[in-house]
Amino acid sequence: MLERIRTAIAEQRHLAFTYLGLPRIVTPWLLGTTKAGLWRMRAALVGGHSSSGHAGDGRPRLFDAAVMFEVTVLFDRFEVPGEYRRDDRAFTFIDTAL
């Protein structure tokens, strides 16, 4: 699953997965670990569903990789968003980034 996230970031492709029981489509920005040692992904939610009701709004969110299922790299590509910042303070180690 981590390898699929790495591929999506490196190839600038959208990623689809199930998260907390809901389908999500995201623009992945970063993959790394937090202070707690958890693998997380920073991504903009561009489709699917969200328990907050804000699916598809394009806002960046942190996703816990341990609860991502059915991870699929999609064929469509994206451009690096203007609001993207590599120096994300939520991460202590950045494994893969745009």
C-alpha positions as CSV (number, residue, x, y, z in Angstrom):
1,M,0.0,0.0,0.0
2,L,2.8,2.4,0.8
3,E,4.4,1.6,-2.6
4,R,1.2,2.6,-4.4
5,I,1.1,5.9,-2.5
6,R,4.7,6.5,-3.5
7,T,3.9,5.7,-7.1
8,A,0.9,8.1,-7.2
9,I,3.0,10.9,-5.8
10,A,6.0,10.3,-8.1
11,E,3.8,10.0,-11.2
12,Q,1.4,12.8,-10.1
13,R,-1.6,10.6,-10.4
14,H,-4.8,10.6,-8.3
15,L,-5.3,7.9,-5.7
16,A,-8.5,6.1,-4.8
17,F,-9.1,4.2,-1.6
18,T,-11.5,3.4,1.2
19,Y,-10.9,5.3,4.4
20,L,-13.0,4.8,7.5
21,G,-15.5,2.9,5.4
22,L,-15.9,5.7,2.8
23,P,-14.6,5.9,-0.8
24,R,-12.1,8.7,-1.3
25,I,-10.3,10.2,-4.3
26,V,-7.3,12.4,-3.6
27,T,-4.4,14.4,-5.0
28,P,-1.5,13.0,-3.0
29,W,1.2,15.4,-1.9
30,L,3.4,13.8,0.8
31,L,4.0,10.5,2.5
32,G,5.9,10.3,5.7
33,T,5.9,9.6,9.4
34,T,4.7,11.7,12.3
35,K,6.3,12.2,15.7
36,A,4.3,9.2,16.9
37,G,5.9,7.1,14.2
38,L,2.7,6.7,12.2
39,W,2.7,6.6,8.4
40,R,0.5,9.5,7.1
41,M,-0.3,11.0,3.7
42,R,-1.0,14.7,3.1
43,A,-3.5,14.9,0.2
44,A,-6.3,17.1,-1.2
45,L,-9.7,15.4,-1.2
46,V,-11.1,15.8,-4.7
47,G,-13.8,13.2,-4.8
48,G,-15.7,10.4,-3.0
49,H,-17.3,10.9,0.4
50,S,-16.3,12.3,3.8
51,S,-17.9,12.0,7.2
52,S,-17.5,15.8,7.6
53,G,-19.6,16.3,4.4
54,H,-16.8,18.2,2.7
55,A,-15.8,15.7,0.1
56,G,-14.4,17.0,-3.1
57,D,-13.6,20.5,-1.7
58,G,-9.9,20.1,-2.5
59,R,-8.7,21.0,0.9
60,P,-5.6,19.2,2.1
61,R,-6.0,16.6,4.9
62,L,-3.9,14.1,6.7
63,F,-4.8,10.4,6.1
64,D,-3.6,7.6,8.4
65,A,-2.1,5.0,6.0
66,A,-2.9,2.2,8.4
67,V,-6.7,2.6,7.8
68,M,-6.5,3.1,4.0
69,F,-7.8,0.1,2.1
70,E,-8.3,-0.9,-1.6
71,V,-5.6,1.7,-2.6
72,T,-5.6,2.2,-6.4
73,V,-3.4,4.5,-8.4
74,L,-5.7,6.1,-11.0
75,F,-4.7,6.9,-14.6
76,D,-5.5,10.6,-14.6
77,R,-2.7,13.0,-13.7
78,F,-2.6,16.3,-11.8
79,E,-0.5,19.4,-11.8
80,V,1.3,20.4,-8.6
81,P,-1.2,22.7,-6.8
82,G,-0.2,26.3,-6.0
83,E,-0.9,25.8,-2.3
84,Y,1.5,22.8,-2.0
85,R,4.3,23.2,0.5
86,R,6.9,20.5,1.0
87,D,7.9,21.7,4.5
88,D,4.9,20.2,6.2
89,R,5.3,20.3,10.0
90,A,3.0,17.4,10.6
91,F,5.8,15.1,9.5
92,T,9.1,14.3,11.2
93,F,10.3,12.3,8.2
94,I,9.2,12.8,4.6
95,D,9.5,9.6,2.5
96,T,8.0,10.8,-0.8
97,A,6.9,14.3,-1.9
98,L,5.8,16.1,-5.0
